[in-house]
Amino acid sequence: MKHNNEKTNAFLIHICAFAGFIFPFGNIITPLIAWQTLKDRSLFLDEQGKEAVNFNISYTLYVFLLSLLFIPFALGSIFNRNHNGMHWNNFNLNFDFDFDNLFGFIGFGSIAGIIYLIGIALVIVASVKAREGENYKYPFTIKFIK
């Protein structure tokens, strides 16, 4: 009975990353709290908690860096019309959605969507594997907590 409870707790540590849909950084805070409260109960819970927290920190970092890459395309779109010189007295702020800028927006939007879906899928897979008692390791995870 204790082993089944351990697997359920590991499942909950992974799946509570979806709290990020409810409040900002919930995908990091809730697994961290769950891991901190359950890590002393077993080595399996400690390992799975570290893995969940490390993945969610890494995932948030990757999404943040992708967002930073998106800024030049947005600024380029705003200032593209004013390429002949900046005249602040007739400056109009508008988005120029010509082919080049639209391709950048769609490209980065597609990449962001794919990364978002991959993150959801990985959390679900890790939750199911932990529920089965397997020690799951997320791919592309930076080990912040060892």
Buried (B, 14 or more C-beta within 10 A) or exposed (E): EEEEEBBEBBBBBBBBBBBBEEEEEBBBBBBBBBBEEBBEEBEBBBBBBBBBBBBBBBBBEBBEEBEEEBEEBBEBBBEBBBEEEEEEEEEEEEEBEEEEBBEBBEEBEEEBEEBEEBBEEBBBEBBBBBBEEBEBEBEEBEEEEE
